[in-house]
Amino acid sequence: MSDAKLCVVRLWDGMDGAWIDVTEPIPEEEANRIWNEKTKNGTEYAEYDDIDYYKVFPADTVMHWSGDREMFR
């Protein structure tokens, strides 16, 4: 069994105000690879100011604004 930390890549939907899981729990290295791909190595969709942006979280992190909970609806 691997000791790799599991993470989830999430997208913040700035229009609705909700986190959307982009991946299932995956090893941290793979999550960072996907984040780099989605953000063009952190140059696009990587910060709050981008409105919609990607972020990597530990897999067991529960987001308040996710699923049926949206900040702006």
Secondary structure in CASP SS format (residue, H / E / C, confidence):
PFRMAT SS
TARGET T0000
AUTHOR 0000-0000-0000
METHOD secondary structure of the structure
MODEL  1
M C 1.00
S C 1.00
D C 1.00
A C 1.00
K C 1.00
L E 1.00
C E 1.00
V E 1.00
V E 1.00
R E 1.00
L E 1.00
W E 1.00
D E 1.00
G C 1.00
M C 1.00
D C 1.00
G C 1.00
A E 1.00
W E 1.00
I E 1.00
D E 1.00
V C 1.00
T C 1.00
E C 1.00
P C 1.00
I E 1.00
P E 1.00
E H 1.00
E H 1.00
E H 1.00
A H 1.00
N H 1.00
R H 1.00
I H 1.00
W H 1.00
N H 1.00
E H 1.00
K H 1.00
T C 1.00
K C 1.00
N C 1.00
G C 1.00
T C 1.00
E C 1.00
Y C 1.00
A C 1.00
E C 1.00
Y H 1.00
D H 1.00
D H 1.00
I C 1.00
D C 1.00
Y E 1.00
Y E 1.00
K E 1.00
V E 1.00
F E 1.00
P E 1.00
A C 1.00
D C 1.00
T C 1.00
V C 1.00
M C 1.00
H C 1.00
W C 1.00
S E 1.00
G C 1.00
D C 1.00
R C 1.00
E C 1.00
M C 1.00
F C 1.00
R C 1.00
END
